[in-house]
Amino acid sequence: MDERKKIILDVDTGSDDAVAITCALLSSACDVLGICTVGGNLPLANVTDNTLRVVQCCGREDVGVYVGSASPLASTLVPWGLQAELLCRKEGVRELTLDFHPEHLPLPAPRITARPQCATVWLIETLLAAEDHSITLVPVGPITNIAIALKADPRIIPKIREIVMMGGSDRVIDPTQAAEFNVWCDPEALEIVLQSGAPVTMVPFDATVFAALTREQAAEIRQVGTSPAQLIADLIDQRLDASVDFEAVHGLSTGEPIHDALAICAALHPEVLTDVRQVSCHVDLGRGYCYGETVIDRNYKYDAPQEKNCRFAYGADNEFFFQWILSVLKAAR
């Protein structure tokens, strides 16, 4: 009997997405049914190209990549693909060009192509054909594709075991005064998901700042000696280079969070998350300064279980996270 957890990834690849995809594809605990792409860190064409590069690097051409939404559901205030302007700009007297998410990952151009089916259609058909509570969705970018699927055919909800998403924030914010990037890209989409009744675990900035990896850890990963390990080590080093002037934002001086990889780790090994609380969470859709903020009920106004619509993680076990990445890469040699 196959005891691997059935996973569908939804990505906006991106450097930390690439680490998440690599670990998912190589993990013996994970059965990746497919990967959906969405615009976010980069425009959709770049996201899909980068995703195909990672799939090819891992030798997992059997896993289909499905192209999803290029734009948010409703927002016209936040153009997608702004990450280049937010993070790849001249910084002070040092004039460093910061590059968290390269347009093209440092991998050979893909020889494979995306599947012809639209991501949302494939997602709906795959879920409807599955047993109840059997598939875990792991979105690590804007959650647009999943929101569209939930609205288009609510019959998929009982098929979902859990949605483990990277996104949101309570006490740690980025890139605005109030919002985390993935939610900020499509606030309406997350509110649809939170109101759908599907079980949601949020892996927010509050947790992912504890998933910071160092140059020493990158060097240890590099010693595994495989192409996927080389890629992950290179991306950690690149993110550390890019974050040199952002240490105050993360409150870190020696490591850089690999946000999206923590979400796939949590989907497979929930014990990596710490201080997980069942909360009432909604998204500010007011189009003001707090647009896209994930609002946690602090007054405990809603005591009924049905009002507590998600699990929200406030911490993570850094050593567990690092050892998990290392063990996945070593086992796949």
KOLNUKE-543387 format. One record per residue (C-alpha): residue in one letter; y, x, z. Coordinates in pm, 1 decimal. Each point is the difference from the previous one (the first is absolute). Layout:
BEGIN
<atom fifi="a" north="Y" east="X" up="Z"/>
...
This chain:
BEGIN
<atom fifi="m" north="0.0" east="0.0" up="0.0"/>
<atom fifi="d" north="342.6" east="132.8" up="-100.9"/>
<atom fifi="e" north="207.1" east="17.7" up="318.6"/>
<atom fifi="r" north="307.8" east="145.6" up="-165.3"/>
<atom fifi="k" north="318.5" east="-198.4" up="49.7"/>
<atom fifi="k" north="117.5" east="-171.1" up="-318.7"/>
<atom fifi="i" north="361.1" east="100.7" up="-66.2"/>
<atom fifi="i" north="265.6" east="-88.6" up="-256.0"/>
<atom fifi="l" north="294.3" east="239.5" up="-2.9"/>
<atom fifi="d" north="349.7" east="-102.4" up="-107.4"/>
<atom fifi="v" north="219.0" east="305.6" up="-56.4"/>
<atom fifi="d" north="334.8" east="133.4" up="-122.8"/>
<atom fifi="t" north="-117.7" east="358.7" up="-49.4"/>
<atom fifi="g" north="201.0" east="221.9" up="140.1"/>
<atom fifi="s" north="-108.6" east="300.9" up="194.8"/>
<atom fifi="d" north="-136.0" east="-164.7" up="314.1"/>
<atom fifi="d" north="-166.0" east="-268.5" up="-214.3"/>
<atom fifi="a" north="-182.3" east="279.4" up="-182.0"/>
<atom fifi="v" north="-141.3" east="125.2" up="330.8"/>
<atom fifi="a" north="-106.5" east="-355.0" up="91.5"/>
<atom fifi="i" north="-168.7" east="-59.7" up="-336.2"/>
<atom fifi="t" north="-181.2" east="334.1" up="14.1"/>
<atom fifi="c" north="-138.4" east="-63.2" up="347.5"/>
<atom fifi="a" north="-107.6" east="-354.1" up="-88.9"/>
<atom fifi="l" north="-175.9" east="105.2" up="-320.1"/>
<atom fifi="l" north="-183.8" east="286.8" up="170.5"/>
<atom fifi="s" north="-90.6" east="-172.5" up="327.6"/>
<atom fifi="s" north="-365.4" east="-93.8" up="40.3"/>
<atom fifi="a" north="112.7" east="-290.9" up="220.4"/>
<atom fifi="c" north="207.6" east="-159.3" up="-275.0"/>
<atom fifi="d" north="-94.4" east="-200.3" up="-309.2"/>
<atom fifi="v" north="318.7" east="-10.3" up="-207.3"/>
<atom fifi="l" north="-29.8" east="-304.3" up="-225.5"/>
<atom fifi="g" north="320.1" east="76.2" up="-188.3"/>
<atom fifi="i" north="356.5" east="123.2" up="24.2"/>
<atom fifi="c" north="304.9" east="-213.6" up="-79.4"/>
<atom fifi="t" north="335.1" east="160.7" up="-79.4"/>
<atom fifi="v" north="347.9" east="-124.7" up="84.2"/>
<atom fifi="g" north="349.9" east="135.8" up="-53.9"/>
<atom fifi="g" north="152.6" east="153.1" up="312.4"/>
<atom fifi="n" north="26.9" east="371.1" up="70.2"/>
<atom fifi="l" north="23.7" east="43.1" up="-376.4"/>
<atom fifi="p" north="23.5" east="-227.8" up="-305.0"/>
<atom fifi="l" north="-325.2" east="-174.6" up="-86.4"/>
<atom fifi="a" north="-87.6" east="222.3" up="-297.6"/>
<atom fifi="n" north="23.6" east="313.1" up="215.3"/>
<atom fifi="v" north="-194.2" east="-166.6" up="281.8"/>
<atom fifi="t" north="-285.1" east="-91.5" up="-233.2"/>
<atom fifi="d" north="-3.4" east="343.4" up="-163.9"/>
<atom fifi="n" north="-12.8" east="173.9" up="338.8"/>
<atom fifi="t" north="-275.6" east="-232.1" up="120.7"/>
<atom fifi="l" north="-213.1" east="76.9" up="-304.1"/>
<atom fifi="r" north="53.6" east="372.7" up="58.5"/>
<atom fifi="v" north="-131.6" east="-29.3" up="355.6"/>
<atom fifi="v" north="-301.5" east="-209.4" up="-102.9"/>
<atom fifi="q" north="-82.2" east="260.1" up="-264.1"/>
<atom fifi="c" north="45.2" east="288.6" up="246.1"/>
<atom fifi="c" north="-251.7" east="-163.8" up="233.0"/>
<atom fifi="g" north="-251.4" east="-53.6" up="-280.3"/>
<atom fifi="r" north="0.8" east="-375.0" up="66.8"/>
<atom fifi="e" north="67.1" east="-132.9" up="-347.3"/>
<atom fifi="d" north="-236.9" east="-286.3" up="86.4"/>
<atom fifi="v" north="275.0" east="-152.7" up="217.2"/>
<atom fifi="g" north="233.9" east="-218.6" up="-202.3"/>
<atom fifi="v" north="378.4" east="24.6" up="17.8"/>
<atom fifi="y" north="184.3" east="-328.6" up="-62.0"/>
<atom fifi="v" north="371.1" east="-18.2" up="-80.7"/>
<atom fifi="g" north="198.2" east="-237.5" up="218.6"/>
<atom fifi="s" north="358.4" east="-106.5" up="52.8"/>
<atom fifi="a" north="292.4" east="212.0" up="-115.6"/>
<atom fifi="s" north="260.2" east="-191.4" up="198.4"/>
<atom fifi="p" north="37.2" east="-194.1" up="326.7"/>
<atom fifi="l" north="-45.8" east="-374.6" up="34.6"/>
<atom fifi="a" north="358.2" east="-98.7" up="70.6"/>
<atom fifi="s" north="224.5" east="285.9" up="103.9"/>
<atom fifi="t" north="273.7" east="113.3" up="-234.5"/>
<atom fifi="l" north="169.8" east="204.6" up="270.8"/>
<atom fifi="v" north="-251.5" east="282.3" up="6.1"/>
<atom fifi="p" north="-88.1" east="147.6" up="-340.7"/>
<atom fifi="w" north="-342.8" east="161.2" up="3.3"/>
<atom fifi="g" north="-37.3" east="367.0" up="-67.1"/>
<atom fifi="l" north="295.3" east="85.8" up="225.4"/>
<atom fifi="q" north="-206.2" east="254.4" up="187.5"/>
<atom fifi="a" north="122.1" east="269.2" up="-237.8"/>
<atom fifi="e" north="359.1" east="-78.6" up="93.9"/>
<atom fifi="l" north="-83.0" east="-32.5" up="369.1"/>
<atom fifi="l" north="-207.8" east="312.1" up="40.6"/>
<atom fifi="c" north="53.3" east="221.5" up="-304.8"/>
<atom fifi="r" north="365.3" east="88.2" up="32.1"/>
<atom fifi="k" north="220.7" east="291.5" up="95.4"/>
<atom fifi="e" north="8.5" east="47.5" up="375.2"/>
<atom fifi="g" north="305.2" east="159.3" up="160.3"/>
<atom fifi="v" north="86.0" east="366.1" up="-38.2"/>
<atom fifi="r" north="-364.3" east="93.0" up="-53.0"/>
<atom fifi="e" north="-3.1" east="-201.8" up="-325.4"/>
<atom fifi="l" north="-372.7" east="-57.7" up="20.4"/>
<atom fifi="t" north="-160.9" east="-241.5" up="-242.4"/>
<atom fifi="l" north="-238.6" east="-206.5" up="209.7"/>
<atom fifi="d" north="-308.4" east="-125.3" up="-178.6"/>
<atom fifi="f" north="-232.4" east="-211.6" up="213.7"/>
<atom fifi="h" north="-152.4" east="-180.9" up="-298.0"/>
<atom fifi="p" north="-20.6" east="196.6" up="-327.4"/>
<atom fifi="e" north="13.4" east="-202.4" up="-318.9"/>
<atom fifi="h" north="-324.0" east="168.7" up="-101.5"/>
<atom fifi="l" north="-244.0" east="132.6" up="258.0"/>
<atom fifi="p" north="-106.3" east="364.9" up="-45.5"/>
<atom fifi="l" north="-322.2" east="-99.6" up="-173.1"/>
<atom fifi="p" north="-117.5" east="-6.3" up="-363.1"/>
<atom fifi="a" north="117.8" east="-295.1" up="-207.8"/>
<atom fifi="p" north="-253.9" east="-282.6" up="17.5"/>
<atom fifi="r" north="-263.6" east="-33.5" up="-268.9"/>
<atom fifi="i" north="-83.9" east="-343.6" up="138.7"/>
<atom fifi="t" north="208.3" east="-315.2" up="-31.0"/>
<atom fifi="a" north="68.3" east="-303.7" up="214.5"/>
<atom fifi="r" north="-222.8" east="-302.6" up="-45.3"/>
<atom fifi="p" north="147.5" east="-270.3" up="-225.8"/>
<atom fifi="q" north="-9.6" east="-276.3" up="261.6"/>
<atom fifi="c" north="313.5" east="-76.0" up="201.8"/>
<atom fifi="a" north="-29.6" east="114.7" up="361.9"/>
<atom fifi="t" north="70.0" east="-341.9" up="149.8"/>
<atom fifi="v" north="-249.7" east="-179.2" up="-224.5"/>
<atom fifi="w" north="-266.1" east="262.0" up="74.0"/>
<atom fifi="l" north="75.2" east="-24.7" up="372.2"/>
<atom fifi="i" north="-42.0" east="-378.3" up="2.1"/>
<atom fifi="e" north="-319.4" east="4.8" up="-206.5"/>
<atom fifi="t" north="-154.3" east="278.0" up="209.4"/>
<atom fifi="l" north="75.5" east="-175.3" up="327.7"/>
<atom fifi="l" north="-120.6" east="-341.3" up="-119.1"/>
<atom fifi="a" north="-331.2" east="155.0" up="-102.6"/>
<atom fifi="a" north="-46.2" east="167.1" up="339.7"/>
<atom fifi="e" north="-156.8" east="-123.6" up="320.9"/>
<atom fifi="d" north="227.8" east="-127.6" up="274.4"/>
<atom fifi="h" north="170.8" east="263.5" up="216.8"/>
<atom fifi="s" north="-147.1" east="282.4" up="-207.2"/>
<atom fifi="i" north="289.2" east="190.9" up="-161.1"/>
<atom fifi="t" north="273.0" east="200.9" up="170.0"/>
<atom fifi="l" north="330.4" east="33.4" up="-184.5"/>
<atom fifi="v" north="196.2" east="318.9" up="63.3"/>
<atom fifi="p" north="351.7" east="-24.8" up="-148.2"/>
<atom fifi="v" north="206.1" east="315.0" up="53.2"/>
<atom fifi="g" north="301.5" east="-91.2" up="-213.6"/>
<atom fifi="p" north="200.7" east="-318.7" up="-52.5"/>
<atom fifi="i" north="-239.8" east="-288.7" up="59.5"/>
<atom fifi="t" north="103.3" east="-197.4" up="-310.3"/>
<atom fifi="n" north="-338.8" east="-17.9" up="-174.4"/>
<atom fifi="i" north="-173.8" east="-141.5" up="305.8"/>
<atom fifi="a" north="276.6" east="-253.3" up="65.5"/>
<atom fifi="i" north="-24.1" east="-126.4" up="-357.9"/>
<atom fifi="a" north="-377.9" east="-30.9" up="29.0"/>
<atom fifi="l" north="22.0" east="-190.1" up="330.0"/>
<atom fifi="k" north="251.5" east="-247.8" up="-143.1"/>
<atom fifi="a" north="-184.5" east="-39.1" up="-330.2"/>
<atom fifi="d" north="-338.7" east="-77.0" up="155.7"/>
<atom fifi="p" north="-22.2" east="-49.3" up="378.9"/>
<atom fifi="r" north="-378.0" east="-30.6" up="-35.1"/>
<atom fifi="i" north="-12.5" east="378.5" up="22.8"/>
<atom fifi="i" north="115.7" east="0.2" up="364.0"/>
<atom fifi="p" north="-345.0" east="-60.6" up="157.7"/>
<atom fifi="k" north="-139.8" east="284.2" up="-211.0"/>
<atom fifi="i" north="232.0" east="254.2" up="161.5"/>
<atom fifi="r" north="-145.9" east="185.9" up="295.0"/>
<atom fifi="e" north="336.5" east="152.6" up="84.9"/>
<atom fifi="i" north="322.6" east="126.3" up="-153.3"/>
<atom fifi="v" north="75.7" east="346.5" up="137.9"/>
<atom fifi="m" north="345.1" east="83.4" up="-129.8"/>
<atom fifi="m" north="229.2" east="298.3" up="26.5"/>
<atom fifi="g" north="343.9" east="-142.3" up="55.7"/>
<atom fifi="g" north="246.1" east="-144.2" up="243.7"/>
<atom fifi="s" north="166.8" east="145.8" up="304.9"/>
<atom fifi="d" north="118.5" east="-95.7" up="343.8"/>
<atom fifi="r" north="160.4" east="303.1" up="163.0"/>
<atom fifi="v" north="-8.4" east="249.6" up="-288.1"/>
<atom fifi="i" north="194.6" east="-96.6" up="-312.7"/>
<atom fifi="d" north="35.6" east="121.4" up="-357.8"/>
<atom fifi="p" north="176.3" east="-10.8" up="-243.9"/>
<atom fifi="t" north="265.2" east="-249.5" up="117.1"/>
<atom fifi="q" north="147.6" east="-79.0" up="339.7"/>
<atom fifi="a" north="-282.6" east="-245.7" up="62.6"/>
<atom fifi="a" north="-275.0" east="5.3" up="-262.4"/>
<atom fifi="e" north="-300.8" east="212.8" up="-92.3"/>
<atom fifi="f" north="-23.2" east="92.2" up="-369.6"/>
<atom fifi="n" north="-311.0" east="-193.9" up="-107.4"/>
<atom fifi="v" north="128.7" east="-321.9" up="157.3"/>
<atom fifi="w" north="356.4" east="62.8" up="-119.0"/>
<atom fifi="c" north="-127.8" east="12.8" up="-359.3"/>
<atom fifi="d" north="-132.9" east="-357.7" up="19.0"/>
<atom fifi="p" north="73.3" east="-180.0" up="328.2"/>
<atom fifi="e" north="-93.4" east="-341.9" up="-135.1"/>
<atom fifi="a" north="-345.8" east="124.3" up="-94.6"/>
<atom fifi="l" north="-80.7" east="112.9" up="353.2"/>
<atom fifi="e" north="122.3" east="-327.0" up="149.0"/>
<atom fifi="i" north="-236.6" east="-186.5" up="-233.9"/>
<atom fifi="v" north="-288.1" east="217.2" up="118.5"/>
<atom fifi="l" north="89.2" east="-43.3" up="368.3"/>
<atom fifi="q" north="14.8" east="-378.5" up="-39.8"/>
<atom fifi="s" north="-323.8" east="-21.7" up="-199.9"/>
<atom fifi="g" north="-237.6" east="0.6" up="295.1"/>
<atom fifi="a" north="-184.4" east="307.7" up="-124.8"/>
<atom fifi="p" north="-73.0" east="252.9" up="277.8"/>
<atom fifi="v" north="257.8" east="279.3" up="-18.0"/>
<atom fifi="t" north="13.3" east="338.1" up="171.4"/>
<atom fifi="m" north="330.0" east="178.9" up="-48.8"/>
<atom fifi="v" north="-0.8" east="379.8" up="3.6"/>
<atom fifi="p" north="376.7" east="43.5" up="31.3"/>
<atom fifi="f" north="230.7" east="298.4" up="27.9"/>
<atom fifi="d" north="-42.3" east="-26.8" up="376.8"/>
<atom fifi="a" north="-363.2" east="109.7" up="-45.9"/>
<atom fifi="t" north="22.1" east="222.1" up="-306.4"/>
<atom fifi="v" north="245.2" east="241.9" up="160.6"/>
<atom fifi="f" north="-299.7" east="101.9" up="211.5"/>
<atom fifi="a" north="-194.0" east="82.4" up="-319.0"/>
<atom fifi="a" north="208.0" east="309.9" up="-70.0"/>
<atom fifi="l" north="-186.1" east="298.8" up="-141.7"/>
<atom fifi="t" north="111.1" east="363.4" up="16.2"/>
<atom fifi="r" north="-14.9" east="302.8" up="-227.9"/>
<atom fifi="e" north="-280.5" east="137.7" up="213.4"/>
<atom fifi="q" north="-199.6" east="-317.9" up="-51.1"/>
<atom fifi="a" north="76.0" east="9.6" up="-373.4"/>
<atom fifi="a" north="-134.8" east="356.2" up="-11.0"/>
<atom fifi="e" north="-320.0" east="-111.7" up="172.6"/>
<atom fifi="i" north="-40.1" east="-280.6" up="-252.9"/>
<atom fifi="r" north="56.9" east="245.3" up="-285.7"/>
<atom fifi="q" north="-291.3" east="211.0" up="125.3"/>
<atom fifi="v" north="-240.4" east="-283.4" up="-86.3"/>
<atom fifi="g" north="28.3" east="142.7" up="-349.5"/>
<atom fifi="t" north="-21.1" east="-310.6" up="-219.1"/>
<atom fifi="s" north="254.0" east="-145.5" up="-242.1"/>
<atom fifi="p" north="64.5" east="-307.6" up="218.8"/>
<atom fifi="a" north="52.7" east="224.1" up="303.8"/>
<atom fifi="q" north="238.6" east="218.5" up="-199.0"/>
<atom fifi="l" north="193.6" east="-310.0" up="-105.3"/>
<atom fifi="i" north="32.7" east="-131.1" up="355.4"/>
<atom fifi="a" north="105.9" east="339.7" up="134.8"/>
<atom fifi="d" north="258.6" east="38.3" up="-277.1"/>
<atom fifi="l" north="141.5" east="-346.7" up="67.2"/>
<atom fifi="i" north="26.6" east="62.0" up="374.8"/>
<atom fifi="d" north="186.7" east="324.9" up="-67.6"/>
<atom fifi="q" north="224.0" east="-174.6" up="-252.6"/>
<atom fifi="r" north="86.9" east="-276.0" up="244.9"/>
<atom fifi="l" north="74.7" east="259.3" up="268.1"/>
<atom fifi="d" north="234.6" east="178.2" up="-240.3"/>
<atom fifi="a" north="172.3" east="-328.0" up="-84.0"/>
<atom fifi="s" north="36.5" east="-107.8" up="361.9"/>
<atom fifi="v" north="172.7" east="315.7" up="121.9"/>
<atom fifi="d" north="334.4" east="-181.7" up="27.7"/>
<atom fifi="f" north="-152.8" east="-326.6" up="120.7"/>
<atom fifi="e" north="-146.9" east="121.1" up="328.7"/>
<atom fifi="a" north="245.9" east="-207.5" up="199.6"/>
<atom fifi="v" north="-117.7" east="-315.5" up="-177.2"/>
<atom fifi="h" north="-363.3" east="49.9" up="97.3"/>
<atom fifi="g" north="66.2" east="171.0" up="332.5"/>
<atom fifi="l" north="-237.6" east="276.0" up="-108.3"/>
<atom fifi="s" north="47.1" east="369.4" up="-60.3"/>
<atom fifi="t" north="-339.3" east="131.3" up="-103.2"/>
<atom fifi="g" north="-175.5" east="-280.1" up="-188.5"/>
<atom fifi="e" north="53.8" east="-262.9" up="-266.1"/>
<atom fifi="p" north="-158.1" east="-347.6" up="26.0"/>
<atom fifi="i" north="-256.2" east="-89.1" up="-265.4"/>
<atom fifi="h" north="73.6" east="-368.7" up="42.4"/>
<atom fifi="d" north="-231.3" east="-165.7" up="-251.1"/>
<atom fifi="a" north="-307.2" east="204.6" up="86.2"/>
<atom fifi="l" north="17.8" east="-131.6" up="356.2"/>
<atom fifi="a" north="-41.8" east="-354.6" up="-132.7"/>
<atom fifi="i" north="-326.1" east="75.6" up="-180.6"/>
<atom fifi="c" north="-121.2" east="193.8" up="304.6"/>
<atom fifi="a" north="80.3" east="-303.0" up="217.5"/>
<atom fifi="a" north="-181.5" east="-235.1" up="-238.1"/>
<atom fifi="l" north="-315.9" east="208.8" up="37.0"/>
<atom fifi="h" north="47.3" east="121.2" up="358.7"/>
<atom fifi="p" north="224.9" east="-238.6" up="198.4"/>
<atom fifi="e" north="-25.1" east="225.7" up="304.5"/>
<atom fifi="v" north="247.4" east="242.1" up="-162.2"/>
<atom fifi="l" north="275.6" east="-247.3" up="91.9"/>
<atom fifi="t" north="132.0" east="-15.3" up="355.0"/>
<atom fifi="d" north="208.6" east="-254.9" up="187.5"/>
<atom fifi="v" north="-89.6" east="-280.7" up="-240.1"/>
<atom fifi="r" north="156.3" east="-333.6" up="94.8"/>
<atom fifi="q" north="-50.3" east="-352.3" up="-128.3"/>
<atom fifi="v" north="353.3" east="-113.5" up="-81.0"/>
<atom fifi="s" north="208.1" east="-261.8" up="-172.5"/>
<atom fifi="c" north="161.4" east="177.7" up="-294.7"/>
<atom fifi="h" north="224.5" east="-127.9" up="-276.8"/>
<atom fifi="v" north="235.8" east="154.4" up="-254.5"/>
<atom fifi="d" north="377.3" east="-37.4" up="-12.3"/>
<atom fifi="l" north="81.3" east="-159.2" up="-336.9"/>
<atom fifi="g" north="369.4" east="-56.6" up="65.8"/>
<atom fifi="r" north="127.4" east="248.6" up="-261.1"/>
<atom fifi="g" north="225.1" east="166.5" up="257.0"/>
<atom fifi="y" north="-12.5" east="335.6" up="173.6"/>
<atom fifi="c" north="-341.4" east="-79.5" up="150.0"/>
<atom fifi="y" north="-158.1" east="-120.0" up="-324.9"/>
<atom fifi="g" north="-363.3" east="108.2" up="3.4"/>
<atom fifi="e" north="-20.7" east="63.8" up="373.3"/>
<atom fifi="t" north="-333.2" east="-84.5" up="160.4"/>
<atom fifi="v" north="99.7" east="-206.7" up="301.7"/>
<atom fifi="i" north="-232.3" east="10.9" up="300.9"/>
<atom fifi="d" north="36.3" east="-281.8" up="253.7"/>
<atom fifi="r" north="109.9" east="183.9" up="314.9"/>
<atom fifi="n" north="54.6" east="-309.4" up="213.5"/>
<atom fifi="y" north="-362.5" east="-112.4" up="-29.2"/>
<atom fifi="k" north="133.1" east="-335.5" up="-110.5"/>
<atom fifi="y" north="-312.5" east="-72.7" up="-201.1"/>
<atom fifi="d" north="-295.1" east="9.0" up="236.0"/>
<atom fifi="a" north="-237.9" east="-202.4" up="-213.5"/>
<atom fifi="p" north="-262.4" east="227.2" up="-162.6"/>
<atom fifi="q" north="72.1" east="-141.0" up="-344.3"/>
<atom fifi="e" north="360.2" east="119.9" up="24.4"/>
<atom fifi="k" north="-107.9" east="359.8" up="54.4"/>
<atom fifi="n" north="-58.1" east="70.6" up="-364.8"/>
<atom fifi="c" north="-76.6" east="372.1" up="-12.2"/>
<atom fifi="r" north="-123.6" east="305.6" up="183.8"/>
<atom fifi="f" north="275.3" east="261.1" up="26.2"/>
<atom fifi="a" north="-77.8" east="364.6" up="79.9"/>
<atom fifi="y" north="246.3" east="207.6" up="200.2"/>
<atom fifi="g" north="-193.1" east="326.5" up="-1.3"/>
<atom fifi="a" north="-277.5" east="207.1" up="-155.5"/>
<atom fifi="d" north="-236.3" east="280.5" up="96.9"/>
<atom fifi="n" north="122.7" east="301.9" up="-197.3"/>
<atom fifi="e" north="-306.4" east="218.0" up="58.6"/>
<atom fifi="f" north="-239.2" east="-280.0" up="-97.1"/>
<atom fifi="f" north="200.1" east="-56.7" up="-318.4"/>
<atom fifi="f" north="-1.9" east="366.5" up="-101.4"/>
<atom fifi="q" north="-368.0" east="49.7" up="79.6"/>
<atom fifi="w" north="-84.1" east="-311.8" up="-201.6"/>
<atom fifi="i" north="174.5" east="137.6" up="-310.6"/>
<atom fifi="l" north="-169.9" east="335.3" up="47.3"/>
<atom fifi="s" north="-344.7" east="-153.1" up="50.0"/>
<atom fifi="v" north="31.5" east="-223.4" up="-307.2"/>
<atom fifi="l" north="92.8" east="297.6" up="-218.0"/>
<atom fifi="k" north="-276.5" east="221.7" up="138.6"/>
<atom fifi="a" north="-266.4" east="-268.8" up="-39.7"/>
<atom fifi="a" north="99.6" east="-53.1" up="-364.1"/>
<atom fifi="r" north="-43.7" east="366.9" up="-99.2"/>
